[in-house]
């Protein structure tokens, strides 16, 4: 079922490897890099939600907003409040491999935390117009990039209506201090809502671009258990995630 949105369009950049691959050979190296990144986003979502769920039940911390990051194989979650373009940090916790949440006892890298918080707060302020006009819920991801810049990603969340959404994604890239917005990437295609119910095959319409996007892969990994297989249908290729006889998920790619 298609979701009708009133959304203010922002420039759509050539993005996510949309340049045509020479000789029409599927770029598995690029796809595997994207797949690794999406798995990191899924981990982020899981640990961030653990912290949010725990503290949302306490009156004094129920209204905190959370972001997370991984450092030395340990997940850290930060709770705070946005005030204007500033994010005031209130809680800093770590989550171990047993999903136990503990107050962080070490010395916080305040410069790093403030940079991440600043980037998130500024991006949230700019992204609010999208939230308001689309009437959709989004998840935000704070990412430390290898080149020391900071990215804030926005991907559609599972909606209270019971629909999963695909077809739009945003990335705001800041300098290492989280103060200066240096790039803004987006993809807005055929924004579509899918009811989660009886297992079936699902085709994701990305036929206006050449290659799968981060958002399309994220949707597939997030909801693959609800479908017999999911196909990402782009202009040049068809990427399919399906489960084998042993319950393992496999990707296959076919050029058109």
Secondary structure, DSSP 8 states (H G I E B T S, - for coil): -B-----------S-SS-S--GGG---HHHHHHHHHHHHHHHHHHHHHHHHHHHHTTSGGGTT-EEEEEEETTEEEEEEEEEETTEEEEEEEEEE-TT--EEE--S---HHHHHHHHHHHHHHHHHHHHHHHHHT--EEEEEEE-TTS-EEEEEEE---TTSEEEEEEEEEEEE-TTS--EEEEEEEEEEEEEEE--S--EEEEEETTSSS--HHHHHHHHHHGGGSSEEEEEESSEEEEEEE-TTS-EEEEEEE-
